[in-house]
Every structure is written in C-alpha cells, then in structure tokens.
Amino acid sequence: MAWDEPTLVALLKQGHEGAFEELMQRYRQKVYLIAYGITLDPEESRDIVQEGFLKAFQNISRFEGRARLVTWLHRITVNQSLNWQRRWKRRLRWHHRPIESEEDGESIQLGTDEYQAEVLHQRREIDQAYHKALKQLPDDARTIYVLKETEGLSYAEIARILNIKKGTVSSRLFYARQRLQKALKSYRESI
C-alpha cells in the first residue's frame, strides 16, 4: 500500500508493521547506495542499511517532520556509514571490494561487442581506477559526492543531512570532482 508521507509517518509512530515494510521497500535501495558509496563494501553496506532502518523504527517518535522522511533516513545512513568507517580505520582494517557486474545490475549479452574480452577488461580496469580514486577521497568529500552523484540530492538537502552550510557542500563537491577527474586522467594517460 502506498501511503503519502504524513500518513506513513503517523502509522510508523503507531508501530504499524505494514508501514515499516512500506518504508523499507520505498527507501532500501536509496540508502544502500549511500552506504555503499561511503563504505565501498557491499556486505557492510547491507548491515548498515538494516541497522539504519532499525534505528529509524526505534526513533520514529523523535521525527518532527521538519525535513522529509527520506532526508532523515539519509542522515541516519550517512552517520551509520561514517561510524562504521571510523571503527574500521581505527583497527586498520578498512578495505575495498570492487563492485561485481552482477551487483551493479549490468547484463552483458553473449555475442555482442560488450562481451569481448578486451572490452570487459577495459571496463573492469576503468571501474577499478574509479573506485580506487573514490576510496582515496577524504570521507567528507566522498560522502557529499555520493549524495549528489548517486542520489541526485540538492545542495540544500545535502547540507541539511550533514548539518553543514551549502557553500561547504559546494566546495567539497568541487574538490571531489577535481580529484576524481585528475585520477581518471592519470589512468587514461597511463594506458
């Protein structure tokens, strides 16, 4: 059942199980992409999404409606992801597993140019170079980049989620894009 946001929030606050399922169905993929963009780890991102929804359900009574529900979920996901990242960095175990083709939804048809070994190899190398560059971005810049480029959020929404000024969002996004462009340019020049 597709409820409008005020009805969904009211039902969530009453502990309605169907409303919680609706919330998860509506936003699970969005928050997963945010978590993955920050952690670069598919397994941990799935755990973060589950923890984030649990946290949202437990704290829905505190949701005041000043921001949209999805913005509130984004903030929870970003905070959970950054907390995970800090824990792993402290233990010096932060790692990256590249996205596999079955996880990113790409399908390659046999007998097409896309299936040729050279094309597949180039795609994989470009993907690895991009993820390596993304991983090397500072946490704050990568978080903003993911919220803007993956989720398509506005500067104002990102500022609200991260509790920073729009100008800070703009400068960090510019920095992230510049670093990624430079890294990918270096990669292209090396082949």
LUMRODREN-169530 format. One line per field, with one value per residue: residue in one letter; x, y, z of N, C-alpha, C, O, CB in turn. Coordinates in nm, 2 decimals. Glycine has a CB too. Layout:
N
residuo [a,...]
n.u [X,...]
n.v [Y,...]
n.w [Z,...]
ca.u [X,...]
ca.v [Y,...]
ca.w [Z,...]
c.u [X,...]
c.v [Y,...]
c.w [Z,...]
o.u [X,...]
o.v [Y,...]
o.w [Z,...]
cb.u [X,...]
cb.v [Y,...]
cb.w [Z,...]
This chain:
191
residuo [m,a,w,d,e,p,t,l,v,a,l,l,k,q,g,h,e,g,a,f,e,e,l,m,q,r,y,r,q,k,v,y,l,i,a,y,g,i,t,l,d,p,e,e,s,r,d,i,v,q,e,g,f,l,k,a,f,q,n,i,s,r,f,e,g,r,a,r,l,v,t,w,l,h,r,i,t,v,n,q,s,l,n,w,q,r,r,w,k,r,r,l,r,w,h,h,r,p,i,e,s,e,e,d,g,e,s,i,q,l,g,t,d,e,y,q,a,e,v,l,h,q,r,r,e,i,d,q,a,y,h,k,a,l,k,q,l,p,d,d,a,r,t,i,y,v,l,k,e,t,e,g,l,s,y,a,e,i,a,r,i,l,n,i,k,k,g,t,v,s,s,r,l,f,y,a,r,q,r,l,q,k,a,l,k,s,y,r,e,s,i]
n.u [0.08,0.06,0.12,0.08,0.34,0.29,0.09,0.22,0.42,0.27,0.15,0.38,0.47,0.27,0.35,0.28,0.31,0.30,0.35,0.62,0.73,0.66,0.81,1.07,1.07,1.03,1.26,1.49,1.68,1.79,1.91,2.09,2.27,2.38,2.52,2.69,2.84,2.99,3.12,3.22,3.19,3.01,2.88,2.90,2.76,2.50,2.45,2.46,2.24,2.03,2.07,2.03,1.76,1.64,1.72,1.58,1.32,1.31,1.34,1.14,0.95,1.08,1.10,1.03,0.93,1.03,1.21,1.20,1.10,1.27,1.51,1.57,1.62,1.84,2.03,2.06,2.17,2.41,2.54,2.56,2.72,2.96,3.03,3.08,3.30,3.49,3.53,3.65,3.88,4.02,4.10,4.26,4.17,4.02,3.89,3.84,3.62,3.57,3.28,3.10,2.99,2.74,2.62,2.59,2.39,2.43,2.39,2.53,2.52,2.58,2.78,2.78,2.95,3.01,3.07,3.32,3.65,3.85,3.70,3.56,3.77,3.88,3.66,3.65,3.90,3.88,3.66,3.79,3.99,3.83,3.70,3.92,4.01,3.79,3.79,4.02,3.95,3.89,3.68,3.47,3.44,3.39,3.15,2.97,3.00,2.89,2.62,2.53,2.59,2.52,2.27,2.15,2.08,1.99,2.20,2.11,1.96,2.17,2.33,2.15,2.13,2.39,2.43,2.57,2.69,2.56,2.76,2.98,2.92,2.92,3.19,3.33,3.23,3.32,3.59,3.60,3.52,3.72,3.95,3.88,3.86,4.12,4.25,4.14,4.22,4.49,4.50,4.40,4.60,4.80,4.75]
n.v [-0.12,0.22,0.48,0.83,1.06,1.20,1.03,0.78,0.83,0.88,0.63,0.48,0.58,0.48,0.22,0.05,-0.24,-0.29,-0.04,0.00,-0.20,-0.08,0.15,0.04,-0.09,0.13,0.29,0.14,0.07,0.33,0.41,0.20,0.25,0.49,0.41,0.22,0.38,0.53,0.34,0.15,-0.12,-0.40,-0.60,-0.49,-0.26,-0.35,-0.44,-0.20,-0.07,-0.23,-0.19,0.09,0.12,-0.01,0.16,0.39,0.30,0.26,0.52,0.67,0.82,1.05,1.19,1.49,1.60,1.82,1.80,1.61,1.27,1.09,1.24,1.24,0.96,0.94,1.09,0.93,0.70,0.80,0.88,0.63,0.49,0.64,0.61,0.33,0.34,0.48,0.31,0.09,0.21,0.28,0.03,-0.04,-0.19,-0.12,-0.18,-0.24,-0.38,-0.43,-0.35,-0.61,-0.73,-0.85,-0.73,-0.46,-0.46,-0.47,-0.63,-0.85,-0.93,-1.23,-1.27,-1.01,-0.69,-0.60,-0.82,-0.90,-1.00,-0.80,-0.56,-0.61,-0.63,-0.37,-0.22,-0.33,-0.24,0.04,0.07,-0.02,0.17,0.40,0.34,0.31,0.58,0.70,0.58,0.70,0.96,1.21,1.14,1.32,1.46,1.24,1.15,1.36,1.37,1.12,1.15,1.35,1.27,1.00,0.98,1.21,1.44,1.77,2.06,2.19,1.99,1.81,1.96,1.99,1.72,1.66,1.86,2.10,2.40,2.52,2.63,2.49,2.24,2.28,2.35,2.12,1.93,2.02,1.99,1.71,1.62,1.73,1.59,1.33,1.35,1.42,1.18,0.99,1.09,1.06,0.79,0.73,0.84,0.67,0.43]
n.w [0.00,-0.09,0.10,0.16,0.27,0.53,0.63,0.63,0.82,1.05,1.08,1.12,1.37,1.53,1.54,1.33,1.15,0.87,0.77,0.83,0.67,0.42,0.43,0.42,0.17,0.00,0.04,0.07,-0.14,-0.21,0.03,0.06,-0.16,-0.08,0.16,0.05,-0.12,0.06,0.23,0.05,0.06,0.00,0.17,0.43,0.38,0.35,0.61,0.74,0.63,0.73,1.01,1.01,0.94,1.15,1.36,1.27,1.30,1.58,1.67,1.56,1.69,1.76,1.52,1.38,1.15,1.03,0.82,0.51,0.53,0.39,0.38,0.65,0.68,0.51,0.66,0.89,0.77,0.66,0.89,1.02,0.84,0.83,1.10,1.10,0.93,1.07,1.29,1.16,1.04,1.27,1.35,1.15,0.94,0.72,0.40,0.05,-0.18,-0.51,-0.70,-0.83,-1.15,-1.14,-0.92,-0.98,-1.16,-1.43,-1.74,-1.97,-2.30,-2.46,-2.75,-2.84,-2.89,-2.63,-2.49,-2.56,-2.47,-2.45,-2.42,-2.19,-2.01,-2.02,-1.92,-1.66,-1.56,-1.58,-1.40,-1.17,-1.14,-1.10,-0.86,-0.69,-0.69,-0.58,-0.33,-0.22,-0.17,0.08,0.36,0.41,0.16,-0.01,0.09,0.03,-0.25,-0.32,-0.22,-0.39,-0.66,-0.68,-0.54,-0.63,-0.48,-0.38,-0.32,-0.09,0.04,0.10,0.26,0.48,0.56,0.64,0.82,0.76,0.59,0.27,0.11,0.19,0.11,-0.17,-0.21,-0.12,-0.29,-0.54,-0.50,-0.47,-0.72,-0.88,-0.79,-0.86,-1.14,-1.20,-1.12,-1.29,-1.53,-1.51,-1.51,-1.77,-1.92,-1.86,-2.00]
ca.u [0.00,0.15,0.07,0.16,0.44,0.23,0.02,0.32,0.49,0.17,0.14,0.51,0.47,0.18,0.41,0.22,0.41,0.29,0.41,0.76,0.76,0.65,0.93,1.19,1.05,1.04,1.39,1.60,1.79,1.85,2.00,2.20,2.36,2.46,2.61,2.80,2.93,3.08,3.20,3.28,3.19,2.87,2.83,2.89,2.65,2.37,2.43,2.43,2.10,1.94,2.08,1.97,1.61,1.61,1.74,1.47,1.20,1.32,1.34,1.05,0.88,1.16,1.09,0.95,0.88,1.09,1.27,1.13,1.14,1.39,1.62,1.60,1.68,1.97,2.12,2.09,2.26,2.54,2.60,2.59,2.83,3.08,3.07,3.15,3.43,3.58,3.57,3.75,4.01,4.09,4.15,4.34,4.12,3.93,3.92,3.75,3.59,3.51,3.15,3.10,2.89,2.60,2.57,2.55,2.28,2.47,2.38,2.61,2.47,2.67,2.78,2.79,3.08,3.03,3.12,3.46,3.74,3.92,3.61,3.53,3.89,3.89,3.56,3.70,4.02,3.82,3.59,3.88,4.06,3.73,3.68,4.05,4.01,3.68,3.84,4.12,3.89,3.86,3.55,3.36,3.42,3.33,3.01,2.90,3.00,2.79,2.49,2.50,2.60,2.44,2.13,2.09,2.02,2.03,2.30,2.03,1.93,2.29,2.36,2.06,2.16,2.52,2.44,2.68,2.65,2.56,2.88,3.07,2.88,2.97,3.34,3.38,3.19,3.41,3.72,3.59,3.51,3.86,4.04,3.84,3.90,4.27,4.29,4.10,4.30,4.62,4.48,4.39,4.73,4.89,4.72]
ca.v [0.00,0.34,0.59,0.96,1.07,1.22,0.91,0.68,0.87,0.86,0.48,0.43,0.63,0.39,0.09,-0.03,-0.32,-0.27,0.09,-0.02,-0.27,0.02,0.24,-0.03,-0.11,0.26,0.36,0.05,0.09,0.46,0.42,0.11,0.32,0.59,0.33,0.16,0.49,0.57,0.23,0.07,-0.26,-0.44,-0.67,-0.39,-0.17,-0.42,-0.44,-0.06,-0.04,-0.29,-0.11,0.22,0.11,-0.04,0.28,0.48,0.25,0.28,0.66,0.74,0.92,1.18,1.25,1.60,1.64,1.95,1.76,1.49,1.14,1.03,1.31,1.18,0.83,0.97,1.13,0.81,0.61,0.86,0.87,0.48,0.46,0.71,0.54,0.21,0.37,0.52,0.19,0.01,0.28,0.26,-0.11,-0.05,-0.30,-0.07,-0.24,-0.22,-0.48,-0.37,-0.39,-0.71,-0.70,-0.89,-0.64,-0.33,-0.47,-0.48,-0.76,-0.85,-1.03,-1.31,-1.25,-0.87,-0.63,-0.58,-0.94,-0.93,-1.00,-0.67,-0.46,-0.65,-0.60,-0.22,-0.18,-0.36,-0.15,0.17,0.06,-0.03,0.31,0.49,0.30,0.35,0.72,0.73,0.54,0.80,1.09,1.22,1.09,1.42,1.48,1.13,1.14,1.46,1.33,1.01,1.20,1.44,1.20,0.87,1.01,1.33,1.53,1.91,2.11,2.22,1.86,1.75,2.05,1.95,1.58,1.66,1.97,2.19,2.51,2.49,2.66,2.38,2.13,2.31,2.34,1.98,1.86,2.06,1.92,1.56,1.61,1.76,1.48,1.21,1.38,1.41,1.04,0.92,1.14,0.99,0.65,0.72,0.87,0.55,0.32]
ca.w [0.00,-0.10,0.17,0.15,0.37,0.66,0.68,0.66,0.95,1.16,1.10,1.18,1.51,1.60,1.54,1.23,1.08,0.73,0.74,0.84,0.54,0.31,0.45,0.37,0.03,-0.06,0.05,0.09,-0.25,-0.20,0.14,0.03,-0.25,0.00,0.24,-0.03,-0.17,0.17,0.28,-0.06,0.10,-0.01,0.29,0.54,0.35,0.38,0.75,0.78,0.59,0.83,1.14,0.99,0.94,1.29,1.43,1.23,1.36,1.72,1.70,1.48,1.77,1.76,1.39,1.39,1.02,0.97,0.69,0.46,0.59,0.32,0.43,0.79,0.66,0.46,0.77,0.97,0.69,0.65,1.02,1.05,0.75,0.88,1.23,1.06,0.87,1.18,1.36,1.08,1.03,1.40,1.36,1.03,0.85,0.62,0.28,-0.06,-0.27,-0.62,-0.74,-0.93,-1.25,-1.10,-0.82,-1.03,-1.25,-1.57,-1.81,-2.09,-2.39,-2.54,-2.90,-2.87,-2.86,-2.49,-2.43,-2.60,-2.35,-2.44,-2.37,-2.05,-1.94,-2.01,-1.83,-1.53,-1.53,-1.56,-1.28,-1.06,-1.13,-1.04,-0.72,-0.62,-0.68,-0.49,-0.20,-0.18,-0.13,0.22,0.40,0.39,0.02,-0.08,0.13,-0.04,-0.38,-0.33,-0.20,-0.50,-0.78,-0.67,-0.50,-0.70,-0.39,-0.40,-0.22,0.03,0.11,0.15,0.38,0.59,0.61,0.71,0.91,0.72,0.50,0.13,0.05,0.22,0.02,-0.30,-0.22,-0.11,-0.42,-0.64,-0.46,-0.50,-0.87,-0.93,-0.76,-0.94,-1.28,-1.21,-1.10,-1.41,-1.64,-1.50,-1.55,-1.92,-1.98,-1.84,-2.09]
c.u [0.09,0.08,0.15,0.24,0.38,0.16,0.12,0.39,0.40,0.16,0.27,0.51,0.37,0.23,0.35,0.32,0.42,0.36,0.56,0.81,0.76,0.77,1.05,1.18,1.08,1.18,1.51,1.72,1.86,1.95,2.12,2.31,2.45,2.56,2.72,2.89,3.02,3.17,3.27,3.28,3.04,2.81,2.80,2.77,2.51,2.34,2.39,2.29,2.01,1.95,2.02,1.82,1.56,1.61,1.62,1.34,1.19,1.30,1.24,0.97,0.95,1.15,0.99,0.89,0.93,1.16,1.18,1.18,1.26,1.51,1.67,1.67,1.82,2.07,2.15,2.19,2.40,2.61,2.64,2.72,2.96,3.12,3.14,3.29,3.53,3.63,3.67,3.88,4.09,4.16,4.24,4.30,4.02,3.97,3.81,3.74,3.52,3.37,3.16,2.98,2.75,2.54,2.53,2.45,2.31,2.44,2.45,2.56,2.58,2.66,2.78,2.93,3.11,3.08,3.26,3.55,3.81,3.83,3.58,3.65,3.91,3.78,3.60,3.81,3.97,3.74,3.68,3.95,3.96,3.72,3.81,4.05,3.91,3.73,3.94,4.07,3.87,3.71,3.44,3.34,3.35,3.18,2.93,2.89,2.89,2.65,2.44,2.49,2.52,2.29,2.07,2.03,2.07,2.13,2.23,2.00,2.06,2.34,2.28,2.10,2.29,2.54,2.55,2.62,2.65,2.69,2.99,3.04,2.94,3.12,3.39,3.34,3.28,3.55,3.71,3.59,3.65,3.95,4.00,3.88,4.05,4.31,4.26,4.18,4.44,4.61,4.47,4.52,4.83,4.87,4.76]
c.v [0.12,0.45,0.72,0.97,1.10,1.10,0.80,0.71,0.85,0.71,0.43,0.47,0.54,0.25,0.00,-0.11,-0.30,-0.14,0.08,-0.10,-0.17,0.11,0.17,-0.05,0.02,0.31,0.27,0.07,0.22,0.46,0.32,0.18,0.42,0.51,0.28,0.27,0.54,0.46,0.15,-0.08,-0.31,-0.51,-0.57,-0.29,-0.23,-0.42,-0.30,-0.02,-0.10,-0.22,0.03,0.22,0.07,0.08,0.38,0.43,0.28,0.43,0.74,0.85,1.05,1.25,1.36,1.65,1.77,1.92,1.65,1.37,1.08,1.11,1.27,1.05,0.84,1.00,1.01,0.72,0.67,0.85,0.72,0.45,0.52,0.65,0.41,0.23,0.40,0.40,0.11,0.08,0.27,0.12,-0.14,-0.17,-0.25,-0.12,-0.20,-0.34,-0.42,-0.43,-0.50,-0.68,-0.74,-0.80,-0.51,-0.34,-0.47,-0.62,-0.75,-0.96,-1.10,-1.27,-1.10,-0.81,-0.61,-0.70,-0.98,-0.91,-0.86,-0.56,-0.49,-0.61,-0.45,-0.17,-0.21,-0.27,-0.01,0.18,0.06,0.11,0.41,0.47,0.33,0.50,0.76,0.70,0.64,0.93,1.09,1.19,1.20,1.45,1.37,1.12,1.24,1.42,1.22,1.06,1.28,1.35,1.07,0.90,1.13,1.43,1.67,1.95,2.14,2.09,1.80,1.83,2.01,1.82,1.59,1.78,2.07,2.30,2.46,2.52,2.55,2.26,2.15,2.30,2.20,1.90,1.89,1.99,1.77,1.54,1.63,1.65,1.36,1.23,1.36,1.26,0.97,0.97,1.07,0.85,0.64,0.75,0.75,0.43,0.34]
c.w [0.00,-0.03,0.14,0.27,0.51,0.72,0.72,0.80,1.06,1.19,1.17,1.33,1.59,1.60,1.43,1.15,0.93,0.68,0.74,0.71,0.42,0.31,0.39,0.22,-0.05,-0.07,0.06,-0.02,-0.24,-0.08,0.13,-0.06,-0.17,0.09,0.16,-0.09,-0.07,0.21,0.17,-0.03,0.09,0.11,0.41,0.51,0.37,0.53,0.80,0.74,0.70,0.97,1.13,1.00,1.08,1.38,1.40,1.30,1.51,1.76,1.62,1.56,1.78,1.63,1.40,1.26,0.97,0.84,0.64,0.53,0.52,0.36,0.57,0.77,0.60,0.57,0.86,0.90,0.68,0.78,1.05,0.96,0.79,1.01,1.20,1.01,0.97,1.26,1.29,1.06,1.16,1.40,1.24,0.94,0.75,0.48,0.17,-0.15,-0.39,-0.65,-0.85,-1.03,-1.21,-1.00,-0.87,-1.14,-1.39,-1.62,-1.94,-2.17,-2.46,-2.68,-2.93,-2.84,-2.72,-2.43,-2.47,-2.48,-2.34,-2.38,-2.23,-1.96,-1.92,-1.92,-1.68,-1.48,-1.50,-1.42,-1.16,-1.03,-1.06,-0.89,-0.63,-0.59,-0.58,-0.34,-0.14,-0.14,0.02,0.24,0.37,0.25,-0.05,-0.04,0.05,-0.19,-0.41,-0.32,-0.32,-0.63,-0.79,-0.64,-0.57,-0.61,-0.42,-0.29,-0.09,0.11,0.17,0.27,0.50,0.65,0.69,0.81,0.89,0.63,0.36,0.06,0.07,0.13,-0.12,-0.31,-0.21,-0.23,-0.53,-0.62,-0.50,-0.65,-0.93,-0.91,-0.84,-1.09,-1.30,-1.20,-1.23,-1.53,-1.63,-1.54,-1.71,-1.98,-1.97,-1.93,-2.23]
o.u [0.18,-0.01,0.27,0.22,0.42,0.17,0.10,0.41,0.44,0.15,0.26,0.56,0.39,0.17,0.36,0.41,0.52,0.41,0.63,0.91,0.84,0.83,1.13,1.28,1.14,1.22,1.62,1.83,1.98,2.06,2.23,2.43,2.56,2.68,2.84,3.02,3.13,3.29,3.38,3.37,2.96,2.69,2.70,2.70,2.42,2.23,2.31,2.22,1.91,1.85,1.95,1.76,1.46,1.53,1.57,1.27,1.09,1.26,1.25,0.92,0.89,1.19,0.87,0.79,0.87,1.16,1.10,1.29,1.35,1.62,1.79,1.77,1.91,2.19,2.27,2.28,2.49,2.73,2.75,2.81,3.07,3.25,3.24,3.38,3.65,3.75,3.77,3.98,4.21,4.27,4.30,4.38,3.95,4.09,3.71,3.84,3.41,3.34,3.24,2.88,2.66,2.42,2.44,2.41,2.22,2.47,2.44,2.55,2.67,2.55,2.77,3.01,3.23,3.14,3.32,3.53,3.82,3.87,3.58,3.64,3.94,3.81,3.59,3.81,4.01,3.76,3.65,3.97,4.00,3.72,3.80,4.08,3.93,3.70,3.95,4.15,3.85,3.63,3.34,3.22,3.27,3.10,2.82,2.78,2.82,2.56,2.32,2.39,2.46,2.21,1.94,1.94,2.18,2.15,2.28,2.02,2.06,2.38,2.33,2.10,2.30,2.64,2.63,2.50,2.73,2.73,3.07,3.14,3.00,3.17,3.49,3.42,3.32,3.60,3.80,3.66,3.69,4.02,4.10,3.93,4.09,4.40,4.34,4.20,4.49,4.70,4.54,4.55,4.93,4.95,4.74]
o.v [0.13,0.52,0.71,0.90,1.03,1.07,0.73,0.62,0.79,0.67,0.34,0.39,0.53,0.16,-0.13,-0.05,-0.30,-0.13,0.14,-0.06,-0.18,0.14,0.23,-0.03,0.02,0.37,0.32,0.08,0.22,0.51,0.34,0.17,0.44,0.55,0.28,0.25,0.59,0.48,0.10,-0.15,-0.26,-0.48,-0.57,-0.25,-0.16,-0.39,-0.28,0.04,-0.04,-0.19,0.07,0.30,0.12,0.11,0.45,0.51,0.32,0.46,0.86,0.95,1.15,1.37,1.34,1.73,1.82,2.01,1.59,1.36,1.03,1.05,1.25,1.02,0.77,0.96,1.00,0.67,0.60,0.81,0.70,0.38,0.45,0.64,0.38,0.16,0.36,0.39,0.06,0.01,0.26,0.11,-0.25,-0.24,-0.33,-0.11,-0.14,-0.40,-0.36,-0.54,-0.48,-0.62,-0.67,-0.79,-0.44,-0.24,-0.47,-0.71,-0.65,-1.08,-1.03,-1.25,-1.07,-0.88,-0.62,-0.70,-1.06,-0.82,-0.81,-0.49,-0.39,-0.56,-0.40,-0.08,-0.12,-0.23,0.05,0.27,0.12,0.15,0.48,0.56,0.37,0.54,0.85,0.77,0.66,1.01,0.99,1.21,1.16,1.47,1.39,1.08,1.20,1.43,1.22,1.02,1.28,1.36,1.03,0.84,1.14,1.51,1.69,1.88,2.11,2.09,1.75,1.77,2.01,1.80,1.52,1.79,2.10,2.29,2.38,2.45,2.53,2.20,2.06,2.24,2.16,1.81,1.81,1.94,1.72,1.45,1.56,1.61,1.29,1.14,1.30,1.22,0.88,0.89,1.03,0.80,0.55,0.69,0.74,0.34,0.26]
o.w [0.08,-0.08,0.10,0.37,0.61,0.84,0.82,0.88,1.17,1.31,1.25,1.41,1.71,1.66,1.45,1.08,0.87,0.58,0.66,0.65,0.34,0.21,0.31,0.15,-0.15,-0.17,0.07,0.02,-0.25,-0.10,0.17,-0.03,-0.20,0.09,0.20,-0.09,-0.10,0.23,0.20,-0.08,0.17,0.15,0.47,0.60,0.42,0.57,0.88,0.82,0.74,1.03,1.22,1.06,1.13,1.46,1.49,1.35,1.57,1.87,1.62,1.51,1.81,1.62,1.43,1.26,0.87,0.75,0.71,0.58,0.59,0.37,0.59,0.84,0.64,0.57,0.89,0.96,0.70,0.79,1.10,1.01,0.79,1.04,1.26,1.05,0.97,1.29,1.35,1.06,1.15,1.46,1.23,0.88,0.69,0.45,0.20,-0.19,-0.37,-0.62,-0.95,-0.99,-1.25,-0.99,-0.82,-1.20,-1.48,-1.55,-2.01,-2.13,-2.52,-2.74,-3.05,-2.78,-2.67,-2.32,-2.40,-2.40,-2.22,-2.29,-2.15,-1.85,-1.81,-1.83,-1.60,-1.36,-1.40,-1.35,-1.06,-0.92,-0.98,-0.81,-0.52,-0.48,-0.49,-0.25,-0.02,-0.08,0.08,0.16,0.31,0.21,-0.13,-0.12,0.00,-0.25,-0.50,-0.39,-0.36,-0.70,-0.89,-0.71,-0.57,-0.65,-0.48,-0.19,0.02,0.23,0.28,0.37,0.61,0.77,0.80,0.88,0.98,0.59,0.32,-0.03,-0.01,0.09,-0.18,-0.41,-0.28,-0.27,-0.61,-0.72,-0.57,-0.70,-1.02,-1.00,-0.89,-1.15,-1.39,-1.28,-1.28,-1.62,-1.73,-1.61,-1.76,-2.09,-2.04,-1.94,-2.32]
cb.u [-0.10,0.17,0.07,0.06,0.54,0.14,-0.08,0.43,0.53,0.03,0.11,0.63,0.43,0.04,0.40,0.14,0.39,0.14,0.37,0.80,0.66,0.52,0.95,1.20,0.91,0.95,1.38,1.55,1.72,1.74,1.93,2.15,2.29,2.36,2.53,2.74,2.84,2.99,3.11,3.42,3.25,2.85,2.93,3.02,2.66,2.37,2.56,2.53,2.07,1.99,2.23,2.01,1.56,1.70,1.87,1.45,1.18,1.45,1.48,0.95,0.86,1.30,1.06,1.02,0.73,1.19,1.42,1.15,1.02,1.37,1.59,1.48,1.60,1.97,2.05,1.96,2.20,2.53,2.51,2.47,2.80,3.05,2.95,3.06,3.42,3.52,3.45,3.69,3.98,4.00,4.04,4.49,4.05,3.93,3.94,3.81,3.51,3.59,3.06,3.08,2.93,2.60,2.68,2.68,2.18,2.62,2.23,2.76,2.37,2.66,2.66,2.68,3.09,2.89,3.03,3.50,3.84,3.97,3.47,3.50,4.02,3.86,3.43,3.74,4.12,3.73,3.50,3.99,4.10,3.60,3.64,4.17,3.99,3.55,3.90,4.23,3.75,3.89,3.54,3.41,3.56,3.40,3.00,2.97,3.14,2.82,2.48,2.60,2.74,2.50,2.13,1.99,2.07,1.91,2.36,1.90,1.87,2.41,2.34,1.91,2.18,2.63,2.44,2.80,2.73,2.44,2.93,3.06,2.72,2.93,3.40,3.31,3.04,3.43,3.75,3.46,3.41,3.91,4.02,3.69,3.85,4.33,4.22,3.95,4.32,4.67,4.34,4.29,4.79,4.88,4.57]
cb.v [0.00,0.37,0.56,1.08,1.17,1.34,0.85,0.68,1.02,0.92,0.42,0.50,0.77,0.39,0.03,0.06,-0.47,-0.27,0.20,-0.10,-0.38,0.10,0.28,-0.17,-0.16,0.36,0.45,-0.10,0.07,0.57,0.39,-0.02,0.39,0.67,0.22,0.08,0.61,0.62,0.13,0.12,-0.28,-0.54,-0.78,-0.32,-0.13,-0.57,-0.49,0.03,-0.10,-0.44,-0.09,0.28,0.00,-0.15,0.35,0.48,0.10,0.23,0.72,0.65,0.86,1.15,1.15,1.71,1.65,2.01,1.72,1.49,1.04,1.04,1.47,1.17,0.75,1.08,1.24,0.73,0.59,1.01,0.91,0.39,0.50,0.86,0.52,0.14,0.48,0.63,0.10,-0.03,0.43,0.28,-0.21,-0.07,-0.40,0.09,-0.39,-0.10,-0.60,-0.38,-0.27,-0.85,-0.76,-1.03,-0.62,-0.26,-0.36,-0.43,-0.80,-0.87,-0.96,-1.46,-1.31,-0.79,-0.49,-0.54,-1.06,-0.84,-1.11,-0.63,-0.47,-0.79,-0.65,-0.16,-0.25,-0.51,-0.15,0.22,-0.06,-0.14,0.36,0.48,0.16,0.30,0.79,0.65,0.40,0.81,1.11,1.37,1.05,1.55,1.51,1.00,1.17,1.60,1.27,0.90,1.29,1.55,1.17,0.78,1.03,1.28,1.49,2.00,2.25,2.30,1.76,1.75,2.20,1.95,1.49,1.68,1.92,2.12,2.64,2.57,2.80,2.34,2.11,2.46,2.43,1.91,1.89,2.22,1.93,1.51,1.70,1.89,1.44,1.19,1.52,1.49,0.98,0.94,1.30,1.00,0.59,0.83,0.99,0.51,0.28]
cb.w [0.12,-0.25,0.32,0.13,0.34,0.66,0.57,0.55,0.94,1.12,0.97,1.11,1.52,1.53,1.67,1.13,1.11,0.68,0.84,0.96,0.52,0.33,0.59,0.44,-0.01,0.01,0.17,0.08,-0.39,-0.17,0.27,-0.04,-0.36,0.10,0.32,-0.15,-0.22,0.29,0.35,-0.10,0.24,-0.13,0.34,0.57,0.20,0.32,0.82,0.70,0.45,0.85,1.17,0.86,0.84,1.35,1.40,1.08,1.34,1.78,1.67,1.41,1.92,1.79,1.28,1.46,1.04,1.07,0.70,0.31,0.58,0.17,0.43,0.87,0.57,0.35,0.85,1.00,0.55,0.61,1.13,1.01,0.61,0.90,1.32,0.95,0.76,1.27,1.39,0.95,0.99,1.51,1.36,1.07,0.94,0.62,0.29,-0.15,-0.21,-0.74,-0.79,-0.87,-1.38,-1.05,-0.71,-1.09,-1.22,-1.60,-1.82,-2.06,-2.49,-2.51,-2.96,-2.78,-2.93,-2.43,-2.48,-2.72,-2.37,-2.57,-2.46,-2.03,-2.01,-2.15,-1.86,-1.52,-1.64,-1.67,-1.28,-1.08,-1.27,-1.12,-0.71,-0.70,-0.81,-0.53,-0.20,-0.28,-0.20,0.27,0.54,0.46,-0.05,-0.03,0.28,-0.03,-0.43,-0.22,-0.08,-0.52,-0.82,-0.57,-0.35,-0.80,-0.24,-0.39,-0.27,0.00,0.01,0.04,0.34,0.54,0.49,0.61,1.05,0.65,0.52,0.06,0.10,0.37,0.01,-0.33,-0.11,0.01,-0.45,-0.63,-0.31,-0.44,-0.93,-0.87,-0.61,-0.93,-1.32,-1.09,-0.98,-1.43,-1.63,-1.35,-1.49,-1.96,-1.92,-1.69,-2.08]
